[in-house]
Amino acid sequence: MSGHSKWHNIQAKKSKVDAKRGKIFTKIGKELMVAAKTGGSNPETNNKLRDVIAKAKASNMPQDTITRAIKKAAGELEGVTYEEITYEGYGPNGVAVIVEALTDNKNRTAGNVRYAFSKHGGNMGSSGCVGFMFQKKGEIIIEKTDSIDEDELMMMALDAGAEDFSAEEEVYVVTTTSEDFGTVRENLESNGIEFLEAEVKLVADTTTALDMETSVKFQKMLDALEDDDDVQDVWHNAEFPEEFEG
């Protein structure tokens, strides 16, 4: 099966940023709180919460941290109420960018996101200006090990309802529709498969190629956005040169 997620390069950059900031648990904790507050604190009856818990576990988030975030949402512990907001716009060279945020202050977040766009050669657009260029896809990343047979894993994933399966240098990538993500993930989990990453993402239909100079500029914009405490995820359609280090 085909696939070109280039997960390793993307993840290497993302992990470097997350390690430097040390904020990944905080961001997932906010996702847990919103999911629990919206659909209830029982993962058995809340599919979204179940998926975020899987994402948290794949990121090695401690169980007590997961439980604490859910209890906050359920009102058992004092916590802040967060609102989900999506911003859309363009980076340098017309790169399509979608920013997903969880915030307790919309004015602060909007100002920070707009500043990050404008400072680095982009501009924030209106809702829907680039959203049509992306599709929601589930993505499950599995580390290659001697104990996992590639063909067996591929058949297991496809039989469970996966759309695609690809083998990269260090990982396997299972792609699903957003609707089938939970079913496929739970099926693989029940068969003892562990994940490096498991979440629903926004995947661009087409990409915009960048030269080295523009790549450096755009990476600074990404760093500024991802460094904001309110920003959960940044999705884009930029295609960096292979030699670009980030």
C-alpha positions as CSV (number, residue, x, y, z in Angstrom):
1,M,0.0,0.0,0.0
2,S,1.2,3.5,-0.7
3,G,1.9,6.3,1.6
4,H,4.2,9.3,1.9
5,S,3.6,10.9,5.3
6,K,7.4,11.4,5.9
7,W,6.6,10.8,9.5
8,H,10.1,10.5,10.8
9,N,11.3,13.9,9.6
10,I,8.1,15.6,10.7
11,Q,8.1,13.9,14.1
12,A,11.8,14.6,14.7
13,K,11.1,18.3,14.3
14,K,8.0,18.2,16.4
15,S,9.7,16.2,19.2
16,K,12.6,18.6,19.2
17,V,10.2,21.5,19.8
18,D,8.0,19.6,22.3
19,A,11.1,18.5,24.3
20,K,12.4,22.1,24.4
21,R,9.1,23.5,25.6
22,G,8.0,20.6,27.8
23,K,4.3,21.4,27.1
24,I,3.0,18.4,25.4
25,F,1.3,17.0,28.5
26,T,-0.3,20.3,29.3
27,K,-1.8,20.5,25.8
28,I,-3.1,17.0,25.8
29,G,-4.5,17.6,29.3
30,K,-6.5,20.5,27.9
31,E,-7.8,18.2,25.1
32,L,-8.8,15.6,27.8
33,M,-10.7,18.3,29.8
34,V,-12.6,19.5,26.7
35,A,-13.5,16.0,25.5
36,A,-14.7,15.0,29.0
37,K,-16.6,18.2,29.6
38,T,-18.4,17.9,26.2
39,G,-19.3,14.2,26.1
40,G,-18.9,13.1,29.7
41,S,-16.1,11.6,31.8
42,N,-16.7,8.0,31.0
43,P,-14.6,6.8,28.1
44,E,-16.8,3.8,27.6
45,T,-19.6,6.1,26.3
46,N,-17.5,9.0,25.0
47,N,-15.6,8.1,21.8
48,K,-13.8,11.4,21.6
49,L,-12.5,11.1,25.2
50,R,-11.4,7.5,24.4
51,D,-9.4,8.7,21.4
52,V,-7.7,11.5,23.4
53,I,-6.8,9.0,26.1
54,A,-5.2,6.8,23.5
55,K,-3.2,9.8,22.2
56,A,-2.1,10.6,25.8
57,K,-1.0,7.1,26.4
58,A,0.9,7.0,23.1
59,S,2.7,10.2,24.3
60,N,3.6,8.4,27.6
61,M,1.4,10.6,29.7
62,P,1.1,9.3,33.3
63,Q,-2.2,7.7,34.2
64,D,-2.7,9.9,37.2
65,T,-2.2,13.0,35.0
66,I,-4.9,11.7,32.6
67,T,-7.3,10.9,35.5
68,R,-6.7,14.4,37.0
69,A,-7.6,16.2,33.8
70,I,-10.8,14.2,33.4
71,K,-11.8,14.9,37.1
72,K,-11.2,18.6,36.5
73,A,-13.7,18.4,33.6
74,A,-16.2,16.5,35.7
75,G,-16.1,19.2,38.3
76,E,-14.4,17.0,40.9
77,L,-11.4,19.3,40.9
78,E,-11.1,23.1,40.3
79,G,-10.3,23.8,36.7
80,V,-10.4,26.4,33.9
81,T,-13.1,26.2,31.1
82,Y,-11.5,26.1,27.6
83,E,-13.1,26.9,24.3
84,E,-12.1,25.4,21.0
85,I,-11.3,27.9,18.2
86,T,-9.9,27.3,14.7
87,Y,-8.0,30.0,12.8
88,E,-7.1,29.8,9.1
89,G,-4.7,31.7,7.0
90,Y,-1.6,31.8,4.7
91,G,2.1,31.5,5.4
92,P,4.9,32.8,3.2
93,N,4.5,31.7,-0.5
94,G,0.8,31.1,0.0
95,V,1.2,28.0,2.3
96,A,-2.2,27.0,3.7
97,V,-2.3,27.0,7.5
98,I,-4.9,25.9,10.0
99,V,-4.4,26.6,13.7
100,E,-6.4,24.8,16.3
101,A,-6.5,26.3,19.8
102,L,-8.0,25.8,23.2
103,T,-8.3,29.0,25.1
104,D,-9.9,30.7,28.1
105,N,-9.4,34.1,26.5
106,K,-10.3,34.4,22.8
107,N,-9.0,38.0,22.4
108,R,-5.6,37.1,23.7
109,T,-5.3,34.0,21.5
110,A,-6.6,35.7,18.3
111,G,-4.1,38.5,18.8
112,N,-1.2,36.2,19.4
113,V,-2.0,34.0,16.4
114,R,-2.5,37.1,14.1
115,Y,0.8,38.5,15.2
116,A,2.6,35.2,14.5
117,F,1.2,35.1,11.0
118,S,2.0,38.8,10.1
119,K,5.5,38.8,11.7
120,H,6.6,35.9,9.5
121,G,5.3,36.9,6.1
122,G,1.8,35.4,6.4
123,N,-1.7,36.7,7.0
124,M,-4.7,35.4,8.9
125,G,-7.7,34.8,6.7
126,S,-11.4,34.3,7.3
127,S,-13.0,31.0,8.4
128,G,-13.1,28.5,5.6
129,C,-10.4,30.2,3.4
130,V,-8.2,27.1,3.4
131,G,-10.2,24.5,5.3
132,F,-11.5,23.0,2.1
133,M,-8.0,22.0,1.2
134,F,-7.7,19.5,4.1
135,Q,-9.3,16.3,5.1
136,K,-9.6,14.7,8.6
137,K,-7.7,11.5,8.7
138,G,-6.9,9.1,11.5
139,E,-3.2,8.3,11.7
140,I,-1.6,5.5,13.8
141,I,2.2,5.3,14.0
142,I,3.7,1.9,15.0
143,E,7.4,1.4,15.6
144,K,9.1,-1.3,13.5
145,T,10.3,-4.1,15.7
146,D,11.3,-7.8,15.2
147,S,8.2,-8.9,17.0
148,I,5.8,-7.3,14.4
149,D,5.3,-9.0,11.0
150,E,4.7,-6.3,8.4
151,D,2.3,-8.4,6.3
152,E,0.3,-9.5,9.3
153,L,0.0,-6.0,10.6
154,M,-1.1,-4.7,7.3
155,M,-3.8,-7.3,6.9
156,M,-4.9,-6.7,10.5
157,A,-5.2,-3.0,9.9
158,L,-7.0,-3.3,6.6
159,D,-9.4,-5.9,8.0
160,A,-10.2,-3.6,10.8
161,G,-11.2,-0.9,8.3
162,A,-8.0,1.1,7.6
163,E,-7.8,3.1,4.4
164,D,-4.1,2.7,3.8
165,F,-0.9,1.2,5.2
166,S,2.7,2.2,4.6
167,A,6.0,1.0,5.8
168,E,8.6,3.8,6.3
169,E,12.2,3.5,7.4
170,E,11.5,3.2,11.2
171,V,7.7,3.0,11.5
172,Y,4.5,1.7,10.0
173,V,1.8,4.2,9.3
174,V,-1.9,3.2,9.4
175,T,-4.3,5.7,7.8
176,T,-8.1,5.7,8.5
177,T,-11.1,7.9,7.9
178,S,-11.9,10.1,11.0
179,E,-15.0,8.0,11.5
180,D,-13.2,4.6,11.5
181,F,-10.2,5.8,13.5
182,G,-11.5,4.6,16.9
183,T,-12.6,1.2,15.6
184,V,-9.2,0.5,13.9
185,R,-7.2,1.8,16.9
186,E,-9.1,-0.3,19.4
187,N,-8.8,-3.4,17.1
188,L,-5.0,-3.0,16.9
189,E,-4.8,-2.3,20.6
190,S,-6.8,-5.4,21.4
191,N,-4.2,-7.4,19.4
192,G,-1.4,-6.1,21.6
193,I,-0.1,-3.4,19.2
194,E,1.5,-0.4,20.9
195,F,1.5,3.0,19.3
196,L,4.1,5.8,19.0
197,E,1.3,8.1,18.0
198,A,-2.5,7.8,17.5
199,E,-4.7,10.8,16.6
200,V,-7.0,12.3,14.1
201,K,-5.2,14.9,12.0
202,L,-5.9,17.4,9.2
203,V,-4.1,16.2,6.0
204,A,-3.7,18.5,3.0
205,D,-5.0,17.3,-0.4
206,T,-2.1,19.1,-2.2
207,T,1.2,20.6,-1.1
208,T,3.1,23.9,-1.7
209,A,6.8,23.4,-2.4
210,L,9.1,25.8,-0.5
211,D,12.7,26.7,-1.3
212,M,15.3,26.9,1.5
213,E,14.9,30.6,2.2
214,T,11.1,30.4,2.5
215,S,11.4,27.2,4.5
216,V,13.4,29.0,7.2
217,K,10.9,31.8,7.3
218,F,7.9,29.5,7.5
219,Q,9.6,27.3,10.2
220,K,9.9,30.4,12.4
221,M,6.2,31.1,11.9
222,L,5.4,27.5,12.9
223,D,7.7,27.7,16.0
224,A,6.0,31.0,17.1
225,L,2.5,29.4,16.7
226,E,3.4,26.1,18.4
227,D,5.1,28.0,21.3
228,D,1.8,29.6,22.2
229,D,0.3,28.0,25.2
230,D,-3.2,28.2,23.7
231,V,-2.3,26.5,20.4
232,Q,-2.9,22.8,20.3
233,D,-2.1,21.9,16.7
234,V,-0.9,23.6,13.5
235,W,-1.6,22.0,10.2
236,H,-0.2,23.1,6.8
237,N,0.4,22.0,3.3
238,A,4.1,23.1,3.0
239,E,6.5,20.7,1.4
240,F,10.0,21.4,2.7
241,P,13.2,20.6,0.7
242,E,14.6,17.2,1.7
243,E,17.8,18.8,3.0
244,F,15.9,21.2,5.2
245,E,16.7,20.6,8.9
246,G,14.0,22.8,10.5
